[in-house]
Amino acid sequence: MADTWLPSLITETPQQGFELAITLSRRGVKYTQPDAEVLHKLRPEYANSHEALTAASQVVAINFQTVAAANGYWRK
């Protein structure tokens, strides 16, 4: 994992922070399962599972909490 794609958690706005949280979540999945063919094969299962979608939302929320804390909750 030599490429540096995340130089900082600092964002200018909460919207950018939320988008970063989504990126972190998606990257986490790619690092966990690097085989794109397997990911695409499994997609129909989790895309139609309310449990899986809720779990994915929780991961995004946790990542957003981390980004928000790193940004001082955008208080200036």
Backbone as a chain_set.jsonl record, in Angstrom:
{"seq": "MADTWLPSLITETPQQGFELAITLSRRGVKYTQPDAEVLHKLRPEYANSHEALTAASQVVAINFQTVAAANGYWRK", "coords": {"N": [[0.841, -1.173, 0.0], [1.616, 1.417, -1.048], [0.89, 3.853, -2.177], [0.087, 7.186, -1.317], [-2.841, 8.384, -0.424], [-4.295, 9.747, 1.354], [-3.604, 12.463, 2.716], [-4.418, 13.994, 4.853], [-6.938, 14.418, 7.397], [-8.282, 16.713, 7.525], [-10.792, 18.91, 6.496], [-12.563, 21.455, 4.677], [-15.284, 21.884, 5.065], [-18.257, 20.516, 6.682], [-19.695, 18.98, 4.805], [-17.705, 18.199, 2.952], [-16.267, 16.703, 4.765], [-18.058, 14.62, 5.306], [-18.156, 13.414, 2.803], [-15.506, 12.568, 2.673], [-15.602, 10.685, 4.735], [-17.222, 8.744, 3.555], [-15.553, 7.987, 1.464], [-13.421, 6.918, 2.961], [-14.735, 4.725, 4.064], [-15.425, 3.223, 1.786], [-12.885, 2.697, 0.756], [-11.934, 1.141, 2.814], [-13.392, -1.209, 2.459], [-12.369, -1.999, -0.03], [-9.686, -2.487, 0.644], [-10.029, -4.584, 2.402], [-11.252, -6.543, 0.808], [-9.712, -7.035, -1.885], [-10.209, -8.11, -4.402], [-11.859, -7.282, -7.155], [-13.702, -8.651, -8.719], [-14.886, -10.462, -6.944], [-16.063, -8.647, -5.179], [-17.995, -7.434, -6.87], [-19.519, -9.665, -7.429], [-20.646, -10.231, -4.942], [-22.18, -7.999, -4.468], [-25.063, -7.908, -5.177], [-26.14, -9.363, -3.035], [-25.583, -7.887, -0.625], [-26.624, -5.434, -1.33], [-29.315, -5.682, -1.248], [-29.959, -6.174, 1.33], [-31.235, -5.223, 4.342], [-29.916, -5.329, 6.761], [-27.195, -5.365, 6.054], [-26.993, -2.911, 4.74], [-27.597, -1.163, 6.809], [-25.422, -1.697, 8.482], [-23.357, -0.769, 6.834], [-23.996, 1.94, 6.786], [-23.496, 2.535, 9.443], [-20.712, 2.24, 9.554], [-19.918, 4.367, 7.9], [-20.894, 6.464, 9.484], [-19.289, 6.219, 11.79], [-16.782, 6.74, 10.679], [-17.279, 9.368, 9.895], [-17.576, 10.58, 12.391], [-14.931, 10.424, 13.271], [-13.596, 12.049, 11.376], [-14.926, 14.47, 11.83], [-14.164, 15.005, 14.488], [-11.403, 15.321, 14.093], [-11.449, 17.701, 12.763], [-12.211, 19.533, 14.606], [-14.911, 19.691, 14.845], [-15.676, 21.586, 13.024], [-15.795, 24.073, 14.163], [-15.042, 27.406, 14.314]], "CA": [[0.0, 0.0, 0.0], [2.603, 2.486, -1.103], [0.373, 5.16, -2.595], [-0.47, 8.03, -0.268], [-4.056, 9.014, -0.952], [-4.953, 10.464, 2.444], [-2.592, 13.272, 3.401], [-4.965, 14.661, 6.03], [-8.379, 14.302, 7.642], [-8.807, 18.073, 7.605], [-11.616, 19.363, 5.376], [-13.062, 22.817, 4.883], [-16.706, 21.912, 5.443], [-18.826, 19.224, 7.072], [-20.045, 18.224, 3.595], [-16.47, 17.562, 2.496], [-15.952, 15.703, 5.768], [-18.924, 13.465, 5.096], [-17.684, 12.751, 1.582], [-14.286, 11.866, 3.049], [-16.018, 9.516, 5.508], [-17.687, 7.74, 2.589], [-14.354, 7.495, 0.785], [-12.727, 6.044, 3.91], [-15.513, 3.493, 4.182], [-15.285, 2.464, 0.545], [-11.502, 2.223, 0.701], [-11.821, 0.048, 3.778], [-13.913, -2.414, 1.813], [-11.417, -2.398, -1.073], [-8.504, -3.057, 1.286], [-10.424, -5.849, 3.003], [-11.497, -7.485, -0.282], [-9.139, -6.372, -3.059], [-10.638, -8.746, -5.648], [-13.038, -6.566, -7.667], [-14.675, -9.634, -9.211], [-15.612, -10.96, -5.775], [-16.91, -7.541, -4.715], [-19.151, -7.295, -7.759], [-20.332, -10.872, -7.277], [-21.366, -10.149, -3.671], [-22.999, -6.781, -4.391], [-26.519, -8.12, -5.104], [-26.52, -9.851, -1.707], [-25.624, -6.825, 0.389], [-27.417, -4.299, -1.81], [-30.72, -5.947, -0.945], [-30.045, -6.6, 2.722], [-31.334, -4.062, 5.219], [-28.888, -5.453, 7.789], [-25.918, -4.962, 5.47], [-27.038, -1.47, 4.473], [-27.506, -0.5, 8.108], [-24.029, -1.837, 8.915], [-22.558, 0.148, 6.02], [-24.278, 3.288, 7.283], [-22.797, 2.678, 10.72], [-19.297, 2.443, 9.262], [-19.796, 5.751, 7.428], [-21.106, 7.342, 10.635], [-18.089, 6.159, 12.629], [-15.732, 7.488, 9.975], [-17.62, 10.796, 9.958], [-17.23, 11.026, 13.745], [-13.48, 10.582, 13.307], [-13.251, 13.229, 10.582], [-15.456, 15.642, 12.537], [-13.29, 15.271, 15.637], [-10.133, 15.838, 13.562], [-11.689, 19.061, 12.282], [-12.759, 20.345, 15.681], [-16.341, 19.824, 14.542], [-15.772, 22.759, 12.148], [-15.973, 25.306, 14.937], [-13.941, 28.345, 14.028]], "C": [[0.891, 1.242, 0.0], [2.011, 3.84, -1.47], [-0.245, 5.902, -1.418], [-1.662, 8.768, -0.846], [-4.755, 9.84, 0.109], [-3.92, 11.281, 3.221], [-3.101, 13.896, 4.701], [-6.448, 14.334, 6.174], [-9.052, 15.667, 7.671], [-9.572, 18.415, 6.322], [-12.147, 20.753, 5.7], [-14.485, 22.868, 5.417], [-17.155, 20.547, 5.935], [-19.21, 18.364, 5.862], [-18.82, 17.493, 3.046], [-16.041, 16.47, 3.473], [-16.782, 14.447, 5.611], [-18.499, 12.694, 3.851], [-16.386, 11.996, 1.841], [-14.621, 10.604, 3.844], [-16.5, 8.398, 4.592], [-16.488, 7.136, 1.857], [-13.575, 6.548, 1.691], [-13.428, 4.689, 4.012], [-15.352, 2.616, 2.951], [-13.883, 1.897, 0.4], [-11.28, 1.069, 1.668], [-12.299, -1.266, 3.199], [-12.917, -2.915, 0.766], [-10.151, -3.009, -0.483], [-8.811, -4.432, 1.877], [-10.64, -6.924, 1.945], [-10.99, -6.848, -1.574], [-9.568, -6.958, -4.406], [-11.95, -8.121, -6.128], [-14.115, -7.536, -8.16], [-15.523, -10.188, -8.059], [-16.547, -9.872, -5.246], [-18.167, -7.408, -5.565], [-20.087, -8.497, -7.663], [-21.19, -10.803, -6.014], [-22.347, -8.982, -3.602], [-24.498, -7.035, -4.334], [-26.986, -8.597, -3.729], [-26.62, -8.716, -0.701], [-26.45, -5.629, -0.047], [-28.896, -4.451, -1.479], [-30.94, -6.402, 0.49], [-30.113, -5.379, 3.629], [-30.296, -4.128, 6.338], [-27.536, -4.964, 7.265], [-25.881, -3.453, 5.205], [-26.961, -0.662, 5.762], [-26.075, -0.556, 8.629], [-23.122, -0.887, 8.129], [-22.762, 1.593, 6.469], [-23.575, 3.544, 8.605], [-21.306, 2.922, 10.513], [-19.057, 3.872, 8.777], [-19.928, 6.715, 8.604], [-19.885, 7.361, 11.552], [-16.95, 6.923, 11.979], [-16.014, 8.986, 10.004], [-17.316, 11.355, 11.343], [-15.733, 11.301, 13.85], [-13.049, 11.847, 12.572], [-13.723, 14.501, 11.287], [-14.57, 16.004, 13.727], [-11.96, 15.857, 15.176], [-10.257, 17.289, 13.126], [-12.262, 19.968, 13.363], [-14.227, 20.639, 15.479], [-16.652, 21.115, 13.783], [-16.137, 24.03, 12.895], [-14.783, 26.198, 14.666], [-14.028, 29.517, 14.974]], "O": [[0.896, 2.015, 0.959], [2.574, 4.874, -1.111], [-0.997, 5.331, -0.629], [-1.504, 9.674, -1.664], [-5.706, 10.559, -0.194], [-3.423, 10.841, 4.258], [-2.304, 14.283, 5.555], [-7.124, 14.015, 5.196], [-10.27, 15.755, 7.828], [-9.068, 18.234, 5.214], [-12.173, 21.167, 6.859], [-14.846, 23.795, 6.142], [-16.516, 19.536, 5.645], [-19.06, 17.143, 5.902], [-18.893, 16.309, 2.716], [-15.516, 15.435, 3.062], [-16.274, 13.336, 5.764], [-18.486, 11.463, 3.851], [-16.179, 10.912, 1.297], [-13.99, 9.565, 3.647], [-16.21, 7.227, 4.838], [-16.42, 5.923, 1.655], [-13.119, 5.495, 1.245], [-12.781, 3.643, 4.041], [-15.164, 1.404, 3.065], [-13.708, 0.755, -0.027], [-10.532, 0.136, 1.378], [-11.688, -2.312, 3.419], [-12.65, -4.114, 0.684], [-9.599, -3.952, -1.051], [-7.969, -5.33, 1.857], [-10.263, -8.079, 2.144], [-11.754, -6.191, -2.282], [-9.311, -6.353, -5.447], [-13.016, -8.396, -5.578], [-15.307, -7.26, -8.027], [-16.735, -10.358, -8.198], [-17.696, -10.152, -4.904], [-19.272, -7.283, -5.036], [-21.302, -8.358, -7.8], [-22.332, -11.263, -6.014], [-23.248, -8.981, -2.764], [-25.17, -6.425, -3.502], [-28.097, -8.278, -3.304], [-27.625, -8.591, -0.002], [-26.932, -4.878, 0.801], [-29.637, -3.469, -1.436], [-31.991, -6.953, 0.82], [-29.17, -4.59, 3.686], [-29.843, -3.089, 6.816], [-26.822, -4.236, 7.955], [-24.859, -2.803, 5.422], [-26.336, 0.398, 5.803], [-25.57, 0.433, 9.16], [-22.221, -0.273, 8.701], [-21.811, 2.373, 6.524], [-23.108, 4.656, 8.856], [-20.705, 3.727, 11.225], [-18.097, 4.517, 9.199], [-19.164, 7.673, 8.71], [-19.495, 8.422, 12.038], [-16.234, 7.669, 12.647], [-15.087, 9.787, 10.123], [-16.848, 12.487, 11.461], [-15.318, 12.293, 14.449], [-12.239, 12.622, 13.078], [-12.997, 15.494, 11.332], [-14.264, 17.176, 13.944], [-11.444, 16.786, 15.796], [-9.269, 18.023, 13.122], [-12.748, 21.059, 13.063], [-14.731, 21.688, 15.882], [-17.75, 21.663, 13.888], [-16.72, 24.952, 12.323], [-13.637, 25.766, 14.784], [-13.2, 30.426, 14.909]]}, "num_chains": 1, "name": "protein.A"}
